[in-house]
Amino acid sequence: MKHQKIKSVKPRVVTTKTVTTMKKTGEKIAMLTAYDYLVAKYLDQVGIDIILVGDSLGNVVHGYETTLPVTVDDMIYHAKAVKRAVKNALIVVDMPFMSFQLNIDEAIRNAGRIMKEVGVGAVKLEGGAYIADIVKHLVKIGIPVMGHLGLTPQAINKFGTYEVRATTEEEARELLEDAQVLTEAGAFAIVLEKIPAELAKKVTSSISIPTIGIGAGPYCDGQVLVVYDMLGLTEEFKPRFVRRYSELAEIMRSAFTSYIKDVKAGKFPTKNESY
């Protein structure tokens, strides 16, 4: 049986306008995280819509237990590496803990640094109605903002757990209101993390901007995963919402083991691998 040839699609440069248009046309939005040049390069080559330089780098790159220790300098350092690799995808950078919560001036200073020093397309802020004024002001001065509701990892000390959020009627109502407030404040999209699928469906249908889900069911306008999770590198982290598309941890260990054996046995390098 002959394999059907897949028609190559000409890469498009994705902007915030592209993303909002995708909701209107019904095209699903694909977003993954990246923290380094090579991963960003491969994501961009295969046509990912959005690359999120997430503060999850604190967990998967720096080895912190939470995202709280991540700094603006950390985000800029990794975002610069991603930016050097990307030609088409929209790059969104997380605003880390306490980089915007203090006041509007602090938010402008830090978001401005990220936009100016890296040259990315947008920043992402966790929080609901209480950050609406900050979102509104950032958008007003030309800094696009992606919101983030539901399970917000920067609030882990408030929640005390990474369990599903908005399971009560009161919290679900508050989340719906927060989504509307962020939309009115000028956010171009909202990440919905670890909330019931039916609630995500209600949010998605109630606002004019795209929703991007992570553990929020199939009804969002798009989906996002941490790239290390979907590649099978974070073996100890196996929530139900993560689909593993590879098991790179096993592949890497096997390659490392083979290299060690070859070196110990004097089988590497060979004559053909020498000058």
BALOBA-1460 file (C-alpha; in Angstrom, 3 decimals):
// residues 275
<rec num="1" residu="m" x="0.000" y="0.000" z="0.000"/>
<rec num="2" residu="k" x="1.356" y="3.377" z="-0.999"/>
<rec num="3" residu="h" x="1.725" y="6.043" z="1.650"/>
<rec num="4" residu="q" x="-0.301" y="9.144" z="0.979"/>
<rec num="5" residu="k" x="1.909" y="12.164" z="0.440"/>
<rec num="6" residu="i" x="1.322" y="14.978" z="2.874"/>
<rec num="7" residu="k" x="1.154" y="18.355" z="1.207"/>
<rec num="8" residu="s" x="3.626" y="20.781" z="2.695"/>
<rec num="9" residu="v" x="2.057" y="23.875" z="4.147"/>
<rec num="10" residu="k" x="3.829" y="27.168" z="3.694"/>
<rec num="11" residu="p" x="4.816" y="28.438" z="7.150"/>
<rec num="12" residu="r" x="2.895" y="31.461" z="8.349"/>
<rec num="13" residu="v" x="4.018" y="34.099" z="10.757"/>
<rec num="14" residu="v" x="1.690" y="33.857" z="13.746"/>
<rec num="15" residu="t" x="0.705" y="37.039" z="15.579"/>
<rec num="16" residu="t" x="-1.838" y="37.791" z="18.275"/>
<rec num="17" residu="k" x="-4.242" y="38.760" z="15.481"/>
<rec num="18" residu="t" x="-3.702" y="35.354" z="13.858"/>
<rec num="19" residu="v" x="-4.596" y="33.689" z="17.148"/>
<rec num="20" residu="t" x="-7.814" y="35.649" z="17.660"/>
<rec num="21" residu="t" x="-8.797" y="34.983" z="14.042"/>
<rec num="22" residu="m" x="-8.307" y="31.243" z="14.587"/>
<rec num="23" residu="k" x="-11.141" y="31.257" z="17.122"/>
<rec num="24" residu="k" x="-13.442" y="32.917" z="14.593"/>
<rec num="25" residu="t" x="-12.599" y="30.421" z="11.848"/>
<rec num="26" residu="g" x="-12.706" y="27.393" z="14.157"/>
<rec num="27" residu="e" x="-9.062" y="26.429" z="13.662"/>
<rec num="28" residu="k" x="-7.629" y="24.835" z="16.804"/>
<rec num="29" residu="i" x="-4.567" y="26.484" z="18.350"/>
<rec num="30" residu="a" x="-1.515" y="24.315" z="19.135"/>
<rec num="31" residu="m" x="0.827" y="25.605" z="21.836"/>
<rec num="32" residu="l" x="3.810" y="23.972" z="23.538"/>
<rec num="33" residu="t" x="6.494" y="25.226" z="25.888"/>
<rec num="34" residu="a" x="10.161" y="25.689" z="24.984"/>
<rec num="35" residu="y" x="13.076" y="26.985" z="27.005"/>
<rec num="36" residu="d" x="16.051" y="26.530" z="24.662"/>
<rec num="37" residu="y" x="17.204" y="27.068" z="21.086"/>
<rec num="38" residu="l" x="17.012" y="23.534" z="19.706"/>
<rec num="39" residu="v" x="13.554" y="22.603" z="20.978"/>
<rec num="40" residu="a" x="12.207" y="25.966" z="19.811"/>
<rec num="41" residu="k" x="13.808" y="25.394" z="16.399"/>
<rec num="42" residu="y" x="12.138" y="22.005" z="15.935"/>
<rec num="43" residu="l" x="8.760" y="23.292" z="17.127"/>
<rec num="44" residu="d" x="8.925" y="26.165" z="14.685"/>
<rec num="45" residu="q" x="9.939" y="23.860" z="11.832"/>
<rec num="46" residu="v" x="6.833" y="21.701" z="12.217"/>
<rec num="47" residu="g" x="4.428" y="24.639" z="12.392"/>
<rec num="48" residu="i" x="3.539" y="25.091" z="16.057"/>
<rec num="49" residu="d" x="1.267" y="28.128" z="16.454"/>
<rec num="50" residu="i" x="2.477" y="29.418" z="19.829"/>
<rec num="51" residu="i" x="5.624" y="28.750" z="21.836"/>
<rec num="52" residu="l" x="5.265" y="29.503" z="25.528"/>
<rec num="53" residu="v" x="8.449" y="30.271" z="27.420"/>
<rec num="54" residu="g" x="6.813" y="29.206" z="30.650"/>
<rec num="55" residu="d" x="7.957" y="29.722" z="34.202"/>
<rec num="56" residu="s" x="7.594" y="25.930" z="34.363"/>
<rec num="57" residu="l" x="11.271" y="26.112" z="33.407"/>
<rec num="58" residu="g" x="11.779" y="26.494" z="37.136"/>
<rec num="59" residu="n" x="10.595" y="22.903" z="37.581"/>
<rec num="60" residu="v" x="11.878" y="21.115" z="34.484"/>
<rec num="61" residu="v" x="15.102" y="23.020" z="33.760"/>
<rec num="62" residu="h" x="16.247" y="24.468" z="37.080"/>
<rec num="63" residu="g" x="14.903" y="21.714" z="39.349"/>
<rec num="64" residu="y" x="12.858" y="23.881" z="41.726"/>
<rec num="65" residu="e" x="9.849" y="22.342" z="43.473"/>
<rec num="66" residu="t" x="7.644" y="25.264" z="42.402"/>
<rec num="67" residu="t" x="7.746" y="28.118" z="39.890"/>
<rec num="68" residu="l" x="8.049" y="30.745" z="42.620"/>
<rec num="69" residu="p" x="11.873" y="31.160" z="42.595"/>
<rec num="70" residu="v" x="11.942" y="32.004" z="38.862"/>
<rec num="71" residu="t" x="13.041" y="35.582" z="38.126"/>
<rec num="72" residu="v" x="12.552" y="38.020" z="35.263"/>
<rec num="73" residu="d" x="16.233" y="37.559" z="34.399"/>
<rec num="74" residu="d" x="15.661" y="33.789" z="34.153"/>
<rec num="75" residu="m" x="12.751" y="34.334" z="31.789"/>
<rec num="76" residu="i" x="14.708" y="36.748" z="29.603"/>
<rec num="77" residu="y" x="17.714" y="34.411" z="29.427"/>
<rec num="78" residu="h" x="15.635" y="31.469" z="28.184"/>
<rec num="79" residu="a" x="13.368" y="33.594" z="25.984"/>
<rec num="80" residu="k" x="16.410" y="34.980" z="24.139"/>
<rec num="81" residu="a" x="17.505" y="31.435" z="23.268"/>
<rec num="82" residu="v" x="14.008" y="30.608" z="22.001"/>
<rec num="83" residu="k" x="13.746" y="33.840" z="20.041"/>
<rec num="84" residu="r" x="16.979" y="33.131" z="18.152"/>
<rec num="85" residu="a" x="15.451" y="29.919" z="16.787"/>
<rec num="86" residu="v" x="11.950" y="31.042" z="15.861"/>
<rec num="87" residu="k" x="10.881" y="32.520" z="12.535"/>
<rec num="88" residu="n" x="7.135" y="31.939" z="12.480"/>
<rec num="89" residu="a" x="5.533" y="30.965" z="15.794"/>
<rec num="90" residu="l" x="4.143" y="33.512" z="18.240"/>
<rec num="91" residu="i" x="6.379" y="33.581" z="21.329"/>
<rec num="92" residu="v" x="4.649" y="34.244" z="24.658"/>
<rec num="93" residu="v" x="6.681" y="34.679" z="27.849"/>
<rec num="94" residu="d" x="5.417" y="34.087" z="31.379"/>
<rec num="95" residu="m" x="5.648" y="36.959" z="33.830"/>
<rec num="96" residu="p" x="7.101" y="35.215" z="36.902"/>
<rec num="97" residu="f" x="5.889" y="35.445" z="40.487"/>
<rec num="98" residu="m" x="6.041" y="38.976" z="41.973"/>
<rec num="99" residu="s" x="7.106" y="40.546" z="38.675"/>
<rec num="100" residu="f" x="3.743" y="42.235" z="38.147"/>
<rec num="101" residu="q" x="1.631" y="41.836" z="41.295"/>
<rec num="102" residu="l" x="3.134" y="44.750" z="43.244"/>
<rec num="103" residu="n" x="1.765" y="47.591" z="41.124"/>
<rec num="104" residu="i" x="1.252" y="48.769" z="37.552"/>
<rec num="105" residu="d" x="4.641" y="50.485" z="37.404"/>
<rec num="106" residu="e" x="6.440" y="47.268" z="38.332"/>
<rec num="107" residu="a" x="4.397" y="45.323" z="35.774"/>
<rec num="108" residu="i" x="5.242" y="47.830" z="33.037"/>
<rec num="109" residu="r" x="8.938" y="47.799" z="33.934"/>
<rec num="110" residu="n" x="9.248" y="44.001" z="33.858"/>
<rec num="111" residu="a" x="6.965" y="43.339" z="30.904"/>
<rec num="112" residu="g" x="8.732" y="46.136" z="29.056"/>
<rec num="113" residu="r" x="12.106" y="44.508" z="29.723"/>
<rec num="114" residu="i" x="10.890" y="41.205" z="28.305"/>
<rec num="115" residu="m" x="9.410" y="42.791" z="25.192"/>
<rec num="116" residu="k" x="12.329" y="45.153" z="24.589"/>
<rec num="117" residu="e" x="15.271" y="42.885" z="25.449"/>
<rec num="118" residu="v" x="13.902" y="39.744" z="23.774"/>
<rec num="119" residu="g" x="11.487" y="40.965" z="21.129"/>
<rec num="120" residu="v" x="8.708" y="38.450" z="21.761"/>
<rec num="121" residu="g" x="5.048" y="38.723" z="20.826"/>
<rec num="122" residu="a" x="3.293" y="38.787" z="24.198"/>
<rec num="123" residu="v" x="3.485" y="38.109" z="27.915"/>
<rec num="124" residu="k" x="1.289" y="35.845" z="30.052"/>
<rec num="125" residu="l" x="-0.050" y="36.801" z="33.481"/>
<rec num="126" residu="e" x="-1.715" y="34.544" z="36.036"/>
<rec num="127" residu="g" x="-4.761" y="35.893" z="37.849"/>
<rec num="128" residu="g" x="-8.311" y="37.125" z="37.493"/>
<rec num="129" residu="a" x="-10.187" y="40.378" z="38.054"/>
<rec num="130" residu="y" x="-7.613" y="41.697" z="40.528"/>
<rec num="131" residu="i" x="-5.036" y="42.070" z="37.719"/>
<rec num="132" residu="a" x="-7.490" y="43.626" z="35.240"/>
<rec num="133" residu="d" x="-6.082" y="47.141" z="35.639"/>
<rec num="134" residu="i" x="-2.557" y="45.835" z="35.007"/>
<rec num="135" residu="v" x="-3.688" y="43.959" z="31.889"/>
<rec num="136" residu="k" x="-5.577" y="46.993" z="30.632"/>
<rec num="137" residu="h" x="-2.571" y="49.265" z="31.074"/>
<rec num="138" residu="l" x="-0.099" y="46.858" z="29.454"/>
<rec num="139" residu="v" x="-2.352" y="46.447" z="26.434"/>
<rec num="140" residu="k" x="-2.862" y="50.198" z="26.237"/>
<rec num="141" residu="i" x="0.877" y="50.815" z="25.900"/>
<rec num="142" residu="g" x="1.319" y="48.077" z="23.296"/>
<rec num="143" residu="i" x="2.175" y="44.937" z="25.252"/>
<rec num="144" residu="p" x="-0.176" y="42.058" z="24.304"/>
<rec num="145" residu="v" x="-1.329" y="39.949" z="27.252"/>
<rec num="146" residu="m" x="-2.427" y="36.325" z="27.529"/>
<rec num="147" residu="g" x="-4.383" y="35.547" z="30.701"/>
<rec num="148" residu="h" x="-4.259" y="32.408" z="32.858"/>
<rec num="149" residu="l" x="-7.122" y="31.143" z="35.040"/>
<rec num="150" residu="g" x="-8.000" y="28.002" z="36.975"/>
<rec num="151" residu="l" x="-5.018" y="26.295" z="38.548"/>
<rec num="152" residu="t" x="-2.442" y="29.076" z="38.693"/>
<rec num="153" residu="p" x="0.862" y="27.550" z="39.870"/>
<rec num="154" residu="q" x="2.160" y="30.867" z="41.232"/>
<rec num="155" residu="a" x="-0.663" y="30.691" z="43.806"/>
<rec num="156" residu="i" x="0.341" y="27.228" z="45.063"/>
<rec num="157" residu="n" x="0.823" y="28.507" z="48.616"/>
<rec num="158" residu="k" x="-2.726" y="29.863" z="48.549"/>
<rec num="159" residu="f" x="-4.289" y="26.685" z="47.161"/>
<rec num="160" residu="g" x="-1.942" y="24.271" z="48.921"/>
<rec num="161" residu="t" x="-2.518" y="21.675" z="46.210"/>
<rec num="162" residu="y" x="-2.379" y="21.110" z="42.455"/>
<rec num="163" residu="e" x="-5.850" y="19.548" z="42.385"/>
<rec num="164" residu="v" x="-8.577" y="20.504" z="39.904"/>
<rec num="165" residu="r" x="-9.897" y="24.049" z="40.462"/>
<rec num="166" residu="a" x="-13.381" y="25.566" z="40.121"/>
<rec num="167" residu="t" x="-15.256" y="22.409" z="41.132"/>
<rec num="168" residu="t" x="-17.601" y="24.375" z="43.398"/>
<rec num="169" residu="e" x="-20.425" y="26.547" z="42.071"/>
<rec num="170" residu="e" x="-18.946" y="29.651" z="43.693"/>
<rec num="171" residu="e" x="-15.443" y="29.202" z="42.263"/>
<rec num="172" residu="a" x="-16.843" y="28.277" z="38.843"/>
<rec num="173" residu="r" x="-18.938" y="31.455" z="38.805"/>
<rec num="174" residu="e" x="-15.905" y="33.509" z="39.819"/>
<rec num="175" residu="l" x="-13.815" y="31.980" z="37.032"/>
<rec num="176" residu="l" x="-16.484" y="32.791" z="34.441"/>
<rec num="177" residu="e" x="-16.562" y="36.384" z="35.683"/>
<rec num="178" residu="d" x="-12.746" y="36.606" z="35.668"/>
<rec num="179" residu="a" x="-12.641" y="35.417" z="32.053"/>
<rec num="180" residu="q" x="-15.082" y="38.133" z="31.055"/>
<rec num="181" residu="v" x="-13.145" y="40.796" z="32.956"/>
<rec num="182" residu="l" x="-9.838" y="39.791" z="31.342"/>
<rec num="183" residu="t" x="-11.481" y="39.853" z="27.924"/>
<rec num="184" residu="e" x="-12.812" y="43.354" z="28.544"/>
<rec num="185" residu="a" x="-9.376" y="44.414" z="29.836"/>
<rec num="186" residu="g" x="-7.887" y="43.554" z="26.444"/>
<rec num="187" residu="a" x="-6.301" y="40.113" z="26.830"/>
<rec num="188" residu="f" x="-6.014" y="38.361" z="23.445"/>
<rec num="189" residu="a" x="-6.313" y="34.809" z="24.840"/>
<rec num="190" residu="i" x="-6.690" y="32.959" z="28.149"/>
<rec num="191" residu="v" x="-5.086" y="29.730" z="29.358"/>
<rec num="192" residu="l" x="-7.503" y="27.558" z="31.350"/>
<rec num="193" residu="e" x="-5.622" y="25.119" z="33.552"/>
<rec num="194" residu="k" x="-7.007" y="22.034" z="35.276"/>
<rec num="195" residu="i" x="-10.695" y="22.903" z="35.458"/>
<rec num="196" residu="p" x="-13.758" y="20.749" z="34.624"/>
<rec num="197" residu="a" x="-14.275" y="20.308" z="30.886"/>
<rec num="198" residu="e" x="-17.878" y="21.528" z="30.985"/>
<rec num="199" residu="l" x="-16.830" y="24.736" z="32.742"/>
<rec num="200" residu="a" x="-14.106" y="25.290" z="30.128"/>
<rec num="201" residu="k" x="-16.798" y="24.824" z="27.474"/>
<rec num="202" residu="k" x="-18.938" y="27.524" z="29.104"/>
<rec num="203" residu="v" x="-15.987" y="29.918" z="29.340"/>
<rec num="204" residu="t" x="-15.004" y="29.295" z="25.727"/>
<rec num="205" residu="s" x="-18.492" y="30.014" z="24.428"/>
<rec num="206" residu="s" x="-18.986" y="33.055" z="26.664"/>
<rec num="207" residu="i" x="-15.974" y="35.132" z="25.600"/>
<rec num="208" residu="s" x="-14.799" y="36.463" z="22.248"/>
<rec num="209" residu="i" x="-11.111" y="35.603" z="22.701"/>
<rec num="210" residu="p" x="-9.522" y="32.143" z="22.423"/>
<rec num="211" residu="t" x="-9.166" y="29.775" z="25.349"/>
<rec num="212" residu="i" x="-6.179" y="27.436" z="25.484"/>
<rec num="213" residu="g" x="-6.599" y="24.450" z="27.748"/>
<rec num="214" residu="i" x="-4.219" y="22.375" z="29.814"/>
<rec num="215" residu="g" x="-6.156" y="19.727" z="31.655"/>
<rec num="216" residu="a" x="-9.368" y="21.560" z="30.749"/>
<rec num="217" residu="g" x="-10.951" y="19.154" z="28.276"/>
<rec num="218" residu="p" x="-11.550" y="19.185" z="24.512"/>
<rec num="219" residu="y" x="-13.809" y="22.219" z="24.175"/>
<rec num="220" residu="c" x="-11.182" y="24.957" z="24.417"/>
<rec num="221" residu="d" x="-10.068" y="26.804" z="21.292"/>
<rec num="222" residu="g" x="-6.580" y="25.328" z="21.665"/>
<rec num="223" residu="q" x="-4.341" y="23.149" z="23.823"/>
<rec num="224" residu="v" x="-0.974" y="23.526" z="25.541"/>
<rec num="225" residu="l" x="1.359" y="21.072" z="27.256"/>
<rec num="226" residu="v" x="4.780" y="21.320" z="28.840"/>
<rec num="227" residu="v" x="7.074" y="19.922" z="26.154"/>
<rec num="228" residu="y" x="9.110" y="17.849" z="28.629"/>
<rec num="229" residu="d" x="5.889" y="16.158" z="29.813"/>
<rec num="230" residu="m" x="4.580" y="15.212" z="26.365"/>
<rec num="231" residu="l" x="8.029" y="13.931" z="25.348"/>
<rec num="232" residu="g" x="8.206" y="11.608" z="28.359"/>
<rec num="233" residu="l" x="11.144" y="13.321" z="30.030"/>
<rec num="234" residu="t" x="9.346" y="13.976" z="33.319"/>
<rec num="235" residu="e" x="8.743" y="10.345" z="34.228"/>
<rec num="236" residu="e" x="7.573" y="11.002" z="37.773"/>
<rec num="237" residu="f" x="4.862" y="13.425" z="36.608"/>
<rec num="238" residu="k" x="1.948" y="11.571" z="35.001"/>
<rec num="239" residu="p" x="-1.316" y="13.484" z="35.340"/>
<rec num="240" residu="r" x="-4.256" y="12.244" z="33.290"/>
<rec num="241" residu="f" x="-4.253" y="15.313" z="31.033"/>
<rec num="242" residu="v" x="-0.749" y="14.661" z="29.667"/>
<rec num="243" residu="r" x="-0.586" y="12.517" z="26.548"/>
<rec num="244" residu="r" x="2.938" y="11.171" z="26.076"/>
<rec num="245" residu="y" x="3.964" y="11.297" z="22.423"/>
<rec num="246" residu="s" x="7.371" y="9.762" z="23.152"/>
<rec num="247" residu="e" x="9.417" y="8.243" z="25.974"/>
<rec num="248" residu="l" x="12.605" y="10.240" z="25.565"/>
<rec num="249" residu="a" x="13.864" y="9.492" z="29.070"/>
<rec num="250" residu="e" x="14.184" y="5.809" z="28.168"/>
<rec num="251" residu="i" x="15.751" y="6.617" z="24.792"/>
<rec num="252" residu="m" x="18.283" y="8.984" z="26.385"/>
<rec num="253" residu="r" x="19.285" y="6.540" z="29.117"/>
<rec num="254" residu="s" x="19.793" y="3.832" z="26.515"/>
<rec num="255" residu="a" x="21.993" y="6.127" z="24.399"/>
<rec num="256" residu="f" x="24.021" y="7.233" z="27.426"/>
<rec num="257" residu="t" x="24.491" y="3.618" z="28.540"/>
<rec num="258" residu="s" x="25.694" y="2.572" z="25.066"/>
<rec num="259" residu="y" x="28.170" y="5.456" z="24.986"/>
<rec num="260" residu="i" x="29.586" y="4.551" z="28.406"/>
<rec num="261" residu="k" x="29.989" y="0.904" z="27.391"/>
<rec num="262" residu="d" x="31.733" y="1.832" z="24.137"/>
<rec num="263" residu="v" x="34.147" y="4.179" z="25.899"/>
<rec num="264" residu="k" x="34.936" y="1.665" z="28.647"/>
<rec num="265" residu="a" x="35.498" y="-1.079" z="26.069"/>
<rec num="266" residu="g" x="37.694" y="1.094" z="23.903"/>
<rec num="267" residu="k" x="35.216" y="0.872" z="21.014"/>
<rec num="268" residu="f" x="34.799" y="4.631" z="20.698"/>
<rec num="269" residu="p" x="36.212" y="6.404" z="18.810"/>
<rec num="270" residu="t" x="37.071" y="4.173" z="15.849"/>
<rec num="271" residu="k" x="39.553" y="4.965" z="13.082"/>
<rec num="272" residu="n" x="36.718" y="6.457" z="11.000"/>
<rec num="273" residu="e" x="35.804" y="8.737" z="13.893"/>
<rec num="274" residu="s" x="39.357" y="10.031" z="14.287"/>
<rec num="275" residu="y" x="41.488" y="12.567" z="12.390"/>
